[in-house]
Amino acid sequence: MKMDLTDTTSSKINNALVQGRRAIGTPAVGMVLTLVIVTDEEHAYDALKAANEASREHPSRKLVVIKRVSRSPRDRAKARLDAEVRVGTSAGTGETVVLRLYGDVIDHAQSVVLPLLLPDAPVVVWWPVGSPVNPEKDPLGSLAQRRVTDTYAAEDPLAEVSARAAHYTPGDTDLAWTRITPWRSMIAAALDQQQVDILSAQVEGEGYNPSCELLGMWLADRLGVPVRRSVSDGPGLTAVRLETRNGPIVLDRPDGSLATLSMPGQPDRAVALNRRDTAELLAEELRRLDPDDTYESALKYGVERLGEAKPEAAPKAAEAAPSDAAAAPSEPAPAPAPASAKKAGSGKKAAGK
């Protein structure tokens, strides 16, 4: 069931939701959260489609906020709110309200959204594109317990990752980070099987894909070894190589679906590692509403410390490793260059799991 409301108010939208539920015979509200989608007209369809699929696992009220830019100064001075209210099968599992904001009301979107939030239910705000620099300080982001962005959709993904690190607030997350969950699980399981000394790591993937940098930052943060980022033809993330004293551990996925895990002393194994769509990524993020401490730690490691951006950064990262700081001489050395080179060599013996 779909109802169109032109030049309306939040109160009229709430009344339309109640009437829609009664018309389809489901007066009870059985939704677990409110999902606010902030997007433009171009990406609204795909974002709402992904949210509807994710709502099969997480029944929710979906509020799609579309800010329409007026062309003339006269139109920009007029505040107007149009809405589409969808209930029943046309709204997936839950309810959907598409809000189109015009004029001055664009700057006060939170006043429109606030009366439509489900009472006593968590709020998640998702920016498929055009996310703010500081999501927590955004008027809509301040209403949410969880703020979901996607640096992959940014014009400069690496600069966007750095901005996320500078303005991180507990509750922030990134779909570029969600994409590497199967990779992190597979690598952790491989290292649980063998107690090995990790010397270095390499992450391979297509250019302008922040998931590769995030995976490299996670490895560097957890293992304490230099990580090099290399570019491939894709699709997406293609390989991770861990150099150990016993031989390399390689997780290679050249086709975007089936990967091969190679470990010293063991036969190669084929593992399923499909590239997931946006609906699956969003459903994963909606499963947890608490802060992601692992994401925070990897994000704050710093993308500029990875080897690909600055080839000389790898030895510097090795010098800055915790094991090297502990091994530093207590007395000042007159010639620091040879001492730092010696420390860089010893830093490669650091083991991580």
Secondary structure by P-SEA (a helix, b strand, c coil): cbbbbccccaaaaaaaaaaaaaaaccccccccbbbbbbbcccaaaaaaaaaaaaaaacccbbbbbbbbbbcccccccbbbbbbbbbcccccccbbbbbbbbcccccccccccccccccccbbbbbbcccccccccccccccccccbbbbbccccccaaaaaaaaaaccccccccaaaaaaaaaaaaaaaaaaacccccccbbbbbbcccaaaaaaaaaaaaaccbbbbbbbcccccccbbbbbcccbbbbbccccccbbbbbbccccbbbbbbccccaaaaaaaaaccccccaaaaaaaaccccccccccccaaaaaaaacaaaaaaccccccccaaaaaaaaaaaaaacccc
